Amino acid sequence: MASSLTKDAAQQGNPVDGGKTFFGHPRGLATLFMTEMWERFSFYGMKALLPLYLIAPGGMHMQATTATAIYSVYMAMVYLLAMPGGWVADRFWGPRKTVAIGACVVIAGHITLALPTAATFFAGLVLVALGSGLLKANISTMVGHLYNGPEDPRRDGGFTLFYIGINLGAFLAPLSIGTVGEGINWHFGFTLAAVGMALGLVQFLLGTRHLSPESSVVAQPATPEEKASVLRKGLIWLVVATVFYTLLGVTGNFADWALMPITIAGLVIPIAVLFRMKRDKEVTELEQSKLSGYIWFFVVAAVFWMIYDQNGSTLSIFGENSTTNDLLGFHFPTSWYQSLNPVFIMALAPVVASAWLWLNKREKEPSTAVKFASSLALIGLSFGVFLVPLIDTAANGGKVSPMWLVAIYFVQTVGELCLSPVGLSVTTKMAPAKYSSQMMGVWFLAVTAGDSVSGLLTSPQLNVDLNNSVSVTVEAVLAVVAGLGIWMSRKRIKELMGSVN
């Protein structure tokens, strides 16, 4: 079906195969580039404000542990919902319609966040997570639809341009939304995030004619019986959730137990998905071996993201409370730290990619296992660096230079580049044939699992303070030990991977 749709697109003038281009790529890439840039603008802008708003006296005025728990669970849900978002597109709406609906839900979420009540704030978080889940996986799928299959030589370059759009939006968001939210009004900042997503939706609707017709296709349409079953089950779960949270509110236990079911789901669902694949009799012996090797990478990624994603919570809270936020006589908002990672990504990604090619030509490129081990060593090192200003402020009081956070974000970004692009690549290579379209969602579940661990640790039941030197030391040691473990097991992992390098 894909090939016939591509021919139809060419006959209709759709630049899948020709016509006007975007830096030599199909014109539709410009539409998806701008849509994703604005979506990431809204997402990262809100993400930069979230922990600061939660702890601010003029915001929710929560403790740091509670703010970290909420932030971690929110991030876990965004990535968890990417998998059902892809499923909805495959069975009900198709990628194009799903992205448009997801964008509308995100806009509604940011507007709800902008309303100055606690109830609307948390409702807004739910809506943004739901909308992001619908949009995240499907917009990447539509980028692939623009090209003539996996062998199209422009394909990798197209995804690289798309990746630049993601990081451009992530870079601009804290500088604008963060400045407005911290400097003028928190809720104006959330409103600006809604405006950003609205611009992305307008761009998408205006440029939708440039997309491949395949993006409107429902890959495996659900039968009327399946639709009725989904609706029935959805309503049942909605009733269960409503009753559960109503009881928590009535009994006065809402604050203590509201996050626990979501946190547990974020841990159980990734494990259940992998367990189901391992138990599937239709997965061949070779595929089972690759899947066993992939589980090593999944666990490593979960540990990595557990620590890495604290750059928006633990590190952000440290930046607010314990750094001067002054550089060369210029004072800046704490949210600006969240622009460091996309800047470093855009600067370092070509360097790291070139380094892998240079080593590959000399037959010295590290294996996937070694790259993953390096990512853990680097994320552990970043928290080792974090210990220095953390101990200093705890012992002497006062505030430290922002360059400490700059250094930490730099090391973490190098670690990310050793894991994230490599993980995306190895996921596609090691996916069982039956689950080839689902495995990218499985990769995102590693983020869910890692963030859910952070959410569980900082929950009211455990109340672990991840903002102190003891917790940071434990996490740094854990990362380094895990990295050493996968490095020592690299030969065994290579055997499980078969012909995949």
C-alpha positions as CSV (number, residue, x, y, z in Angstrom):
1,M,0.0,0.0,0.0
2,A,2.8,2.4,0.9
3,S,4.3,2.2,-2.6
4,S,1.0,2.9,-4.4
5,L,0.4,5.8,-2.1
6,T,3.8,7.2,-3.0
7,K,3.0,7.0,-6.7
8,D,-0.4,8.7,-6.1
9,A,1.5,11.5,-4.2
10,A,3.8,12.0,-7.1
11,Q,0.9,12.2,-9.6
12,Q,-0.9,14.8,-7.4
13,G,2.2,17.0,-7.2
14,N,3.0,16.1,-3.6
15,P,6.8,16.5,-3.2
16,V,7.4,13.1,-1.9
17,D,9.2,12.5,-5.1
18,G,9.6,15.9,-6.6
19,G,8.4,19.6,-6.7
20,K,9.5,22.3,-4.4
21,T,11.9,21.2,-1.7
22,F,13.0,22.2,1.8
23,F,16.8,22.2,1.7
24,G,16.7,19.4,-0.9
25,H,14.0,17.5,1.0
26,P,10.3,17.1,0.4
27,R,8.3,20.3,1.0
28,G,6.3,18.5,3.7
29,L,9.3,18.3,5.9
30,A,9.1,22.1,6.4
31,T,5.5,21.6,7.7
32,L,6.5,18.9,10.1
33,F,9.8,20.8,11.1
34,M,7.8,23.9,12.1
35,T,5.0,21.9,13.7
36,E,7.4,20.0,15.9
37,M,9.5,23.1,16.6
38,W,6.4,24.9,18.0
39,E,5.2,21.8,19.9
40,R,8.6,21.4,21.5
41,F,8.6,25.1,22.2
42,S,5.4,24.7,24.2
43,F,6.5,21.5,25.9
44,Y,10.0,22.6,27.0
45,G,8.7,26.1,28.0
46,M,6.2,24.6,30.3
47,K,8.8,21.9,31.5
48,A,11.2,24.7,32.4
49,L,8.6,26.5,34.5
50,L,7.0,23.5,36.1
51,P,9.4,22.7,39.0
52,L,10.0,26.4,39.7
53,Y,6.3,27.1,39.8
54,L,5.7,24.1,42.2
55,I,8.2,25.4,44.8
56,A,7.6,29.2,44.4
57,P,5.9,31.1,47.2
58,G,3.8,32.8,44.5
59,G,3.1,29.4,42.9
60,M,2.2,26.1,44.6
61,H,4.8,26.6,47.4
62,M,5.5,22.9,47.7
63,Q,8.6,21.1,49.2
64,A,11.4,20.2,46.8
65,T,10.7,16.5,47.1
66,T,7.0,16.9,46.2
67,A,7.9,19.1,43.3
68,T,10.4,16.5,42.0
69,A,7.8,13.7,42.4
70,I,5.2,15.6,40.4
71,Y,7.7,16.6,37.7
72,S,9.0,13.0,37.4
73,V,5.6,11.4,37.2
74,Y,4.5,14.0,34.6
75,M,7.6,13.3,32.4
76,A,7.0,9.5,32.8
77,M,3.4,9.9,31.6
78,V,4.4,11.9,28.5
79,Y,6.6,9.1,27.3
80,L,4.3,6.3,28.4
81,L,1.4,7.8,26.4
82,A,3.5,7.9,23.2
83,M,2.8,4.1,22.7
84,P,-1.0,4.3,22.9
85,G,-0.8,7.4,20.8
86,G,0.7,5.4,18.0
87,W,-1.9,2.7,18.5
88,V,-4.7,5.2,18.2
89,A,-3.3,6.4,14.9
90,D,-2.9,2.8,13.6
91,R,-6.4,1.7,14.5
92,F,-8.7,4.8,14.5
93,W,-7.6,8.1,13.1
94,G,-4.4,7.8,11.1
95,P,-1.2,9.8,11.9
96,R,-2.3,13.1,10.4
97,K,-5.7,13.4,12.2
98,T,-4.1,12.1,15.4
99,V,-1.4,14.8,15.4
100,A,-4.1,17.6,14.8
101,I,-6.2,16.3,17.6
102,G,-3.2,15.9,19.9
103,A,-2.2,19.5,19.2
104,C,-5.7,20.7,20.1
105,V,-5.5,18.7,23.4
106,V,-2.1,20.2,24.2
107,I,-3.4,23.8,23.6
108,A,-6.4,23.0,25.9
109,G,-3.9,21.7,28.5
110,H,-1.8,24.8,28.5
111,I,-4.8,27.1,28.7
112,T,-6.1,25.0,31.7
113,L,-2.7,25.4,33.3
114,A,-3.0,29.1,32.9
115,L,-6.1,29.2,35.1
116,P,-4.9,30.1,38.7
117,T,-6.3,27.2,40.7
118,A,-4.6,24.0,41.9
119,A,-7.4,21.7,40.4
120,T,-7.0,23.3,36.9
121,F,-3.3,23.1,37.1
122,F,-3.2,19.4,37.6
123,A,-6.0,18.9,35.0
124,G,-3.8,20.9,32.6
125,L,-0.8,18.6,33.2
126,V,-3.0,15.6,32.3
127,L,-4.2,17.2,29.1
128,V,-0.7,18.2,28.0
129,A,0.6,14.7,28.7
130,L,-2.3,13.2,26.7
131,G,-1.9,15.5,23.8
132,S,1.9,15.0,23.7
133,G,1.4,11.2,23.6
134,L,-0.9,11.5,20.6
135,L,1.5,13.9,18.8
136,K,4.9,12.6,19.7
137,A,5.2,9.3,17.9
138,N,3.0,10.1,15.0
139,I,4.7,13.2,13.7
140,S,8.0,11.3,13.4
141,T,6.1,8.6,11.5
142,M,4.9,11.2,9.0
143,V,8.5,12.3,8.4
144,G,9.2,8.8,7.3
145,H,6.2,8.9,4.9
146,L,7.7,11.7,2.9
147,Y,10.5,9.4,1.6
148,N,10.5,6.5,-0.8
149,G,11.1,3.8,1.8
150,P,14.0,3.1,4.1
151,E,16.5,3.1,1.2
152,D,15.8,6.7,0.2
153,P,19.3,8.4,0.5
154,R,17.6,11.6,1.8
155,R,15.9,9.9,4.7
156,D,18.6,10.2,7.4
157,G,19.3,13.8,6.4
158,G,15.6,14.5,6.7
159,F,15.4,13.2,10.2
160,T,18.5,15.2,11.1
161,L,16.8,18.4,10.0
162,F,13.7,17.4,11.9
163,Y,15.9,16.8,15.0
164,I,17.2,20.4,14.6
165,G,13.7,21.7,14.7
166,I,13.1,19.9,18.0
167,N,16.2,21.4,19.6
168,L,15.5,24.9,18.1
169,G,12.1,24.9,19.8
170,A,13.7,23.5,23.0
171,F,16.3,26.3,23.0
172,L,13.9,29.2,22.4
173,A,11.3,28.1,24.9
174,P,13.0,28.8,28.3
175,L,14.4,32.1,27.0
176,S,10.8,33.3,26.2
177,I,8.3,31.3,28.2
178,G,10.7,31.1,31.1
179,T,11.3,34.8,31.1
180,V,7.6,35.6,31.0
181,G,6.7,33.0,33.6
182,E,9.4,33.9,36.1
183,G,9.6,37.7,35.5
184,I,6.0,38.7,34.8
185,N,3.4,36.0,35.8
186,W,3.5,32.2,36.0
187,H,0.2,31.9,34.2
188,F,1.2,34.2,31.4
189,G,4.1,31.9,30.8
190,F,1.7,28.9,30.5
191,T,-0.5,30.9,28.2
192,L,2.5,31.7,26.0
193,A,3.1,27.9,25.7
194,A,-0.5,27.5,24.5
195,V,0.2,30.2,21.8
196,G,3.3,28.3,20.7
197,M,1.4,25.1,20.2
198,A,-1.4,27.1,18.4
199,L,1.2,28.4,16.0
200,G,2.3,24.9,15.4
201,L,-1.2,23.7,14.7
202,V,-1.8,26.5,12.2
203,Q,1.4,25.7,10.5
204,F,0.4,22.0,10.3
205,L,-3.1,22.7,8.9
206,L,-1.8,25.2,6.3
207,G,0.9,22.8,5.1
208,T,-1.0,19.5,5.3
209,R,-1.4,19.4,1.5
210,H,2.4,18.9,1.3
211,L,2.3,15.7,3.4
212,S,2.2,12.2,1.9
213,P,-1.3,10.8,1.5
214,E,-0.1,7.8,3.5
215,S,-0.2,10.0,6.6
216,S,-4.0,10.0,6.4
217,V,-4.2,6.2,6.2
218,V,-5.4,4.1,9.1
219,A,-3.0,1.2,9.0
220,Q,-5.2,-1.4,10.7
221,P,-8.7,0.0,11.0
222,A,-10.6,-1.2,14.1
223,T,-13.8,-3.1,13.5
224,P,-17.1,-1.7,15.0
225,E,-16.9,-4.4,17.6
226,E,-13.3,-3.3,18.6
227,K,-14.3,0.3,18.7
228,A,-17.2,-0.6,21.0
229,S,-14.9,-2.7,23.2
230,V,-12.3,0.2,23.5
231,L,-15.1,2.6,24.4
232,R,-16.5,0.3,27.0
233,K,-13.2,-0.4,28.6
234,G,-12.2,3.3,28.5
235,L,-15.4,4.2,30.3
236,I,-14.8,1.5,32.9
237,W,-11.3,2.8,33.7
238,L,-12.6,6.4,33.7
239,V,-15.2,5.4,36.3
240,V,-12.6,3.5,38.4
241,A,-10.2,6.5,38.3
242,T,-13.0,8.9,39.2
243,V,-14.2,6.8,42.1
244,F,-10.7,6.3,43.4
245,Y,-9.6,9.9,43.3
246,T,-13.0,11.1,44.7
247,L,-12.5,8.7,47.7
248,L,-9.0,10.1,48.1
249,G,-10.4,13.6,48.2
250,V,-13.2,12.8,50.5
251,T,-10.9,11.0,53.0
252,G,-8.3,13.7,52.9
253,N,-5.6,11.4,51.4
254,F,-5.4,13.0,47.9
255,A,-2.1,14.7,48.4
256,D,-0.4,11.5,49.9
257,W,-1.7,8.9,47.4
258,A,-2.7,10.7,44.2
259,L,0.6,10.0,42.4
260,M,1.2,6.4,43.6
261,P,-1.1,4.5,41.1
262,I,0.5,6.5,38.2
263,T,4.0,5.9,39.4
264,I,3.4,2.1,39.8
265,A,1.8,2.0,36.3
266,G,4.9,3.7,34.9
267,L,7.0,0.9,36.3
268,V,4.7,-2.1,35.7
269,I,3.7,-1.3,32.1
270,P,7.3,-1.3,30.6
271,I,8.1,-4.6,32.4
272,A,4.8,-6.1,31.2
273,V,5.4,-5.1,27.6
274,L,8.8,-6.6,27.5
275,F,7.6,-9.7,29.3
276,R,4.8,-10.2,26.8
277,M,7.3,-10.0,23.9
278,K,9.6,-12.5,25.5
279,R,6.6,-14.9,26.1
280,D,5.4,-14.6,22.5
281,K,5.7,-17.9,20.7
282,E,5.6,-16.2,17.3
283,V,8.9,-14.5,18.0
284,T,11.7,-16.6,16.5
285,E,14.7,-17.9,18.4
286,L,17.1,-15.4,16.8
287,E,14.6,-12.6,17.6
288,Q,14.3,-13.8,21.2
289,S,18.1,-13.6,21.5
290,K,18.2,-10.1,20.1
291,L,15.3,-9.1,22.5
292,S,17.3,-10.5,25.4
293,G,20.3,-8.3,24.4
294,Y,17.9,-5.3,23.9
295,I,16.7,-5.7,27.5
296,W,20.3,-4.9,28.7
297,F,20.1,-1.6,26.8
298,F,16.6,-0.9,28.1
299,V,17.7,-1.2,31.7
300,V,20.8,1.0,31.1
301,A,18.6,3.6,29.4
302,A,16.2,3.6,32.3
303,V,19.0,4.2,34.8
304,F,20.4,6.9,32.5
305,W,17.1,8.8,32.2
306,M,16.3,8.5,35.9
307,I,19.4,10.6,36.5
308,Y,19.4,12.7,33.4
309,D,15.8,14.0,33.6
310,Q,16.6,15.5,37.0
311,N,18.2,18.3,35.0
312,G,14.7,19.8,35.0
313,S,13.9,19.1,38.7
314,T,16.9,18.5,41.0
315,L,19.3,20.7,39.1
316,S,16.7,23.3,38.3
317,I,15.7,23.6,42.0
318,F,19.4,23.9,42.9
319,G,19.8,26.6,40.3
320,E,16.9,28.5,41.8
321,N,18.1,28.2,45.4
322,S,21.8,27.9,45.3
323,T,23.3,29.7,42.3
324,T,23.8,33.4,41.7
325,N,22.3,33.3,38.2
326,D,24.7,36.1,37.3
327,L,27.3,35.9,34.5
328,L,29.5,38.8,33.4
329,G,27.2,41.3,35.2
330,F,24.1,39.9,33.6
331,H,21.3,38.4,35.7
332,F,19.1,35.7,34.1
333,P,16.1,33.6,35.1
334,T,16.6,30.1,36.4
335,S,14.6,28.6,33.6
336,W,17.3,29.6,31.1
337,Y,19.4,26.7,32.3
338,Q,17.0,24.5,30.3
339,S,18.3,26.1,27.1
340,L,21.8,24.7,27.6
341,N,21.1,21.1,26.6
342,P,19.6,21.9,23.2
343,V,22.4,24.3,22.5
344,F,25.0,21.7,23.4
345,I,23.0,19.1,21.3
346,M,23.1,21.2,18.2
347,A,26.8,22.0,18.7
348,L,28.0,18.5,19.6
349,A,25.8,16.2,17.6
350,P,27.7,16.7,14.3
351,V,31.0,16.3,16.2
352,V,30.0,13.0,17.9
353,A,28.5,11.6,14.6
354,S,31.7,12.5,12.7
355,A,33.7,10.9,15.4
356,W,31.8,7.6,15.1
357,L,32.3,7.7,11.3
358,W,36.0,8.5,11.7
359,L,36.5,5.6,14.1
360,N,34.3,3.3,11.9
361,K,36.6,3.9,8.8
362,R,39.5,2.8,10.9
363,E,37.5,-0.2,12.3
364,K,37.8,1.2,15.8
365,E,34.2,2.3,16.4
366,P,33.0,1.3,19.9
367,S,30.3,-1.3,20.1
368,T,26.7,-0.3,21.1
369,A,27.4,-1.8,24.6
370,V,30.5,0.3,25.0
371,K,28.7,3.5,23.9
372,F,25.9,2.7,26.5
373,A,28.5,2.1,29.2
374,S,30.1,5.4,28.3
375,S,26.8,7.2,28.6
376,L,26.4,5.8,32.2
377,A,29.9,6.8,33.1
378,L,29.3,10.3,31.9
379,I,26.0,10.7,33.6
380,G,27.6,9.4,36.8
381,L,30.5,11.9,36.3
382,S,28.0,14.8,35.9
383,F,26.6,14.1,39.3
384,G,30.1,13.7,40.6
385,V,30.7,17.3,39.4
386,F,27.4,18.3,41.0
387,L,28.6,17.1,44.4
388,V,31.2,19.9,44.6
389,P,28.9,22.9,44.6
390,L,26.2,20.9,46.5
391,I,28.6,20.1,49.4
392,D,30.0,23.7,49.3
393,T,26.6,25.3,49.6
394,A,25.5,22.9,52.3
395,A,28.7,23.6,54.4
396,N,29.2,27.3,53.8
397,G,25.8,28.6,52.7
398,G,25.7,31.3,50.0
399,K,25.4,30.7,46.3
400,V,27.8,29.3,43.7
401,S,28.7,30.3,40.1
402,P,26.2,29.2,37.4
403,M,29.2,27.7,35.5
404,W,28.9,24.7,37.7
405,L,25.5,23.9,36.1
406,V,26.9,24.7,32.7
407,A,29.6,22.1,33.2
408,I,27.1,19.5,34.5
409,Y,24.7,20.0,31.5
410,F,27.7,19.8,29.1
411,V,28.8,16.4,30.5
412,Q,25.2,15.1,30.5
413,T,24.7,16.1,26.9
414,V,27.8,14.2,25.8
415,G,26.4,11.2,27.7
416,E,23.0,11.7,25.9
417,L,24.7,11.7,22.5
418,C,26.4,8.4,23.4
419,L,23.0,6.8,24.3
420,S,19.9,8.5,22.7
421,P,20.8,8.3,18.9
422,V,22.5,5.0,19.4
423,G,19.5,3.6,21.2
424,L,17.0,4.8,18.5
425,S,19.2,3.0,15.9
426,V,19.7,-0.2,17.8
427,T,15.9,-0.3,18.6
428,T,15.0,-0.5,14.9
429,K,17.8,-3.1,14.2
430,M,16.8,-5.5,17.1
431,A,13.0,-5.3,16.9
432,P,11.2,-8.6,16.3
433,A,9.3,-8.5,13.0
434,K,6.0,-8.8,14.7
435,Y,6.7,-5.7,16.9
436,S,8.7,-3.6,14.4
437,S,6.2,-0.7,14.5
438,Q,5.9,-0.8,18.3
439,M,9.5,-1.0,19.3
440,M,10.1,2.8,19.2
441,G,7.3,3.1,21.8
442,V,9.2,0.5,23.8
443,W,12.3,2.6,23.7
444,F,10.4,5.6,25.1
445,L,9.2,3.3,27.9
446,A,12.7,3.3,29.2
447,V,12.3,7.0,29.9
448,T,9.0,6.2,31.6
449,A,10.6,3.6,33.8
450,G,13.5,5.9,34.8
451,D,11.3,8.8,35.7
452,S,8.9,6.6,37.5
453,V,11.7,5.4,39.8
454,S,12.4,9.1,40.6
455,G,8.7,9.7,41.2
456,L,8.5,6.7,43.5
457,L,11.6,7.7,45.5
458,T,10.3,11.2,46.1
459,S,6.7,10.1,46.8
460,P,5.2,11.0,50.2
461,Q,5.5,7.3,51.1
462,L,9.3,7.2,50.7
463,N,10.1,11.0,50.7
464,V,13.7,10.6,49.6
465,D,15.3,14.0,49.1
466,L,17.2,13.8,45.7
467,N,18.5,17.3,46.3
468,N,21.1,16.4,48.9
469,S,24.7,15.1,48.6
470,V,23.9,11.6,49.9
471,S,21.3,10.9,47.2
472,V,23.5,12.5,44.5
473,T,26.4,10.4,45.6
474,V,24.4,7.2,45.5
475,E,23.1,8.0,42.0
476,A,26.5,8.8,40.7
477,V,28.0,5.5,42.1
478,L,25.0,3.6,40.7
479,A,25.5,4.9,37.2
480,V,29.2,4.2,37.2
481,V,28.7,0.7,38.6
482,A,26.0,0.0,36.1
483,G,28.2,1.3,33.3
484,L,31.1,-0.9,34.5
485,G,28.6,-3.9,34.6
486,I,27.5,-3.5,31.0
487,W,31.1,-2.9,29.8
488,M,32.2,-6.2,31.5
489,S,29.3,-8.0,29.9
490,R,29.8,-6.5,26.4
491,K,30.9,-9.8,24.9
492,R,27.9,-11.6,26.2
493,I,25.6,-8.8,24.9
494,K,27.3,-9.0,21.5
495,E,26.5,-12.7,21.3
496,L,22.9,-12.0,22.0
497,M,22.7,-9.3,19.4
498,G,23.8,-11.7,16.6
499,S,24.8,-9.8,13.4
500,V,23.7,-6.4,14.8
501,N,26.7,-4.3,15.9
